[in-house]
Amino acid sequence: MSEPVRPPRLAPGARVAVVAPSGPVAEDRLQAGLDILRGWDLDPVVAPHVLDRDGRLGHLAGSDADRAADLQRAWCDPSVAAVVCARGGYGAQRLVDLLDWEAMRAAGPKAFVGFSDATALHEAFATRLGLATLYGPVAAGADFVKSAEAQQHLRATLFAPETVRTITGRGRALVPGRARGVTVGGCLRLLATGIGTPHTHLGARGGLLLLEDVGEQPYSLDRSITQLLRSGWLDGVAGILLGSWDRCGPYEAVRAVLADRLGGLGVPVVEEFGFGHCEAALTVPLGVTAELDADAGTLTLREPALR
């Protein structure tokens, strides 16, 4: 697994585009998120269709064409230094085939931030642009606007990435040990449903895999992990970091599935690391070489996430 290009870090006054590639966005939360970004001396600009709702499919923030156009326009705008998702939900998989990846490659690297449904875009940026990205809070997310810790960690990652080269999680070893590899992954459902489609990794071989999800019962988590196992997608994985499992049932039941399905891989696994759908969510870079110490609960990056 080769290491992607690291985008430039942000500087005070940088312009940041906020896009909605997935579900509809609550205006009050969006405004709260924009205020936080302005407080960091950033210049956030909202894409034209961020507050749209598709008239026929109400779970989408506007039409596929409009959402794709917003993302591509923001990415190809030379005045924009970073692109931040407004929220997750569902819809990113529907627009990845509508993007002009050659034009986006020509625009050069920039920081991309999002999590959950944005997993589909993280995968596409990695496979089509060879780019490292940030699996972190969304601008209009409740966990972001209410959590000083989540804000602080994302801000440090964007402006002073050398200060967060060691990310200390809040969990413990499910399987002890140390491993080295390139970080990959995100939301379990998106990874499982992306298998066999364009713009997705062929597998996690040699990588440190991040997994988290929301609103999935233990049997559904079992089904998705089993799909990764049966397809060979987990063959050769070096280590695993498990994030949050919000609204996925009692954690004891979730943990039993994780231990059953992942514990036999013979690689270090750390649980409840502290990224994903949780309070004080950490920002974890994807596409960078790092070392996982499951016993210490740390992920140490070989180089800062942004250059």
N, C-alpha and C positions, 0 to 999 in steps of 0.2 A: 504494500500500500504506500504510494508515493505521497510526499508532503506537499500540500497546496501552497499557493502564494499567500503571504500575509498582507492584508491591506494596511494603509497608513493609519496611524492613530489620529485622533481628533485634536484640534487646537481650539482655544476660545474663539468664539465668533463663527465657528463652522456651521454650515447649513446642513440640516438633517431633514430628509423627506420622510413623512409618515404616510404609510400606505395601508390599505385594507384588502389583502388578497384572499380573505376567508369570509368570516361571518360579519353580520351587522355590528356597528359600533355605537355605544352609548355616548351621546354628545357630552354629557357632564363629566364622564370619566376621561374622555378625550381631552377636554379642556384642562382637567386636573393634571394629566400627563404632560400636556404642552407647557403648562406653568412650571413643572419640574424641570423640563429640558431648558426652558428659558432661564431658570435659576442657575443652570450650569453654564451660562453664557453661550448657549447654542442658539441658532436661528432655525427653529422648526417650521417647516412648510407642509401644509396638509394637501395631499393629492386631491384632485377634483371630486372623486367619487367615494371618498372615505365614509361619508355619512349616508350613502345610498343604501337602499334595500331592494333586492330584485322583486318586481311586482308579482311574479309567478312562483318563484322559489324563495320564500322569505328567509331561509337560512343562509342566504348569500348576500354579501355587501355589494349589491349591484350585479350587472351582467358579467359574464366571464370576460367578454371583450373589453369592457370598461376597466375591470380590475387589472387585467393584463396590461392594458395601455398605461394605467397609472404607474404600475411597477416599472415598466420599460422606460417610460418617460423620465421617471425619477432616476433610474440607474444611468441613463444616457445623458443626463444633465450634468455638464462639467462643473457647475457651481455646487453640486450636492456631494458632500463628503461621506455621508452614511445614509442608509435606508433602514427604517425601523418599522416593524409591523405594529398596527394599532391594536389588534387582538388576534386570537386564534378562532376556534370554531370548526368550520369545514369549508373547503373551496379551493385551496391552493393546488390540489392535484388537477383540478379542472382547467387551470390556466397555464400550466408549465409548457404545454404543447403549443400555446399561442404566442410565446415570447420569441423574439428574434435574438437567438443566442449569439450569433456572429456580431450583431451590432452591440450587444451587451459586453461581449469580450473586448471589442474595440474601444469601449468606453473606459476600460481600465478597472483595476480593483478598488473597491471601497467597502467599508464595514457594512455588514448586514446583521440585524438583530431580530430575533423572534424565537418562539418556541411552540410546542404543541403542534397544531396543523401546519405551521411553517416548516416542519420537518421535511415536507415534500420539496420546499424551496432550498433548504440546506443541502439536501441530496443533489438537487439540480445544479446549484452553484458549485458544488464540489466536482461533479462529474462533467459538467459542460464548460465551466470556467476555471476549474482547478483552483478554487478559492477557499481559504479558511474563513469561517463564519462564527458568529457568537450565538450560542443557544442560551438566550436570556430573556428577561421580562419584556412584555409588550407595552407600548405607550399608554394604552387605555385599559390596562389590566388592573383589576381591583387589588391584586397582591402587590403590584408595583406602586400604585399611587398611595397605598396605605403603609408601605414598609420602607422605613429609612434604611434598613440593612440591604434590601434588594437594590435600592437606589444607589447606595454607597458603592456596592460591589460592581454594578454596571458602570458607574461613573469612573471608577478607578481603572476598569478594564479598557474603557474608551480613551481616557486621557493619559493615564500613567500605567500602561500594562505591565511594566517591569515590576511594579509593586505587588502584583497578584500572580506571580509566576508559580507560587505554591498555593493551591486552593485547598483549604482545610474543610472537609465535610463535617456533618453532624452525626454520621452513622457509625457503623461498626462492620467488622469483617463477617460476611456470611461464609466465605471461604478464604482463609488467610493466604498471604503471599504477596509477592511483588511482580509487576509485569510492565513492559515497555511497549509502546506502539503509538499509532496515529489515532486520535480521537475521532469517533464516528457515531452516528445514531440519532436518538431523539425520542419521539413518541412511538411507543410499541406498535400501535395500530397502523400508523402511517408507514412504518418500516415493513410490516407484514403485508399490507395491501399494495405496497410498491414493488414487491418482488415480481420480476419478469416484465416490468414496464421500462420505457426509456427514462433517462435522467435519474437513474438510481444506481447506487453501488451494487456491484455483482455479489458482494459479500463482505463480511467483517474480518476476513483473514488478516492476521497480523495487527489487528486494531484493538484499541480500548473502546469498548462499546458502552454507550450511554443508553439507558432504557428508563422510561417513566410513562405514566398514562393517567387518565382521569375518567371516572364514570363507567368503568368496566368491571364487571363482577369477576371473581376468581376464575370461574370456568372459562370466561372469555379471554382473560389473560393467558390461561393455559393454552387455549386454542391458538392465539397469536404466536406465542413462543414456540409451540409445537410446529407451526408453519415455518418459522425460521429454522428450526432444527431439521425438519423433514426435507426442506428445499436445499439444505446444505449451506444456507446463508451464514450460519454460525461456525462452519468448519474453520478451524485454525484461529479463532478469535483468541487474543492474548490475555484479555482481562475484561471485567464488566463492572460498571458503576451503575447502581440502581438509585433512581431518584424518588419522587413522590408518587403515591397511588391514591390520590384524593377521590373520595366517593367510590372506592373499589371494593367496599365491604370491610369486615374486620381485618385488621392488619395480620393477625395470626393466620387467617385463611390465605391471604395474599402471600405471606411469607412462606407458607407451606408449598404453594405452587412454585414460587421462585426457587426455593431450595430443591424441589423435586426436579424441575426442568433444567436448571442451570448448574446445580451443585455437582453434577457428574461430569462436567466438561473438563475438570482438572485444571482450571485457571482461577486466579484470585477474583473474588467477587466482594464488593463493598455494598452494603444496603443503607437506605435512608441517607444518601449522601447530601441531599439538600438542594436539588435543582428540580425544575418542573413546576407543577401546580401546587405550590406550597408557599407559606409565609417566608419572608427573608430569603427568597430564591436566589441561589448563586448563578452567576453567569459563567458558563463553561464553554471554552472555545472548541469548535469542531475543525478537524483537519490539521492539527498540530501534534508534533511528537511529544509525548509525555510519559511519565513513570507513575504508575499506580502503586501505592503502598496500602493494601487493604487493612493491615493491622493498625497502622497509624491513622487511616482515614484521610489520606492526602493524595492529591494529584499534582505533580510537579512538572511544569512545562519546560521543555528544553530551551525554548526561546519565548519571549513575550508574544501574546496572541496577535498584537498589532505591531507593526514596525515603526 
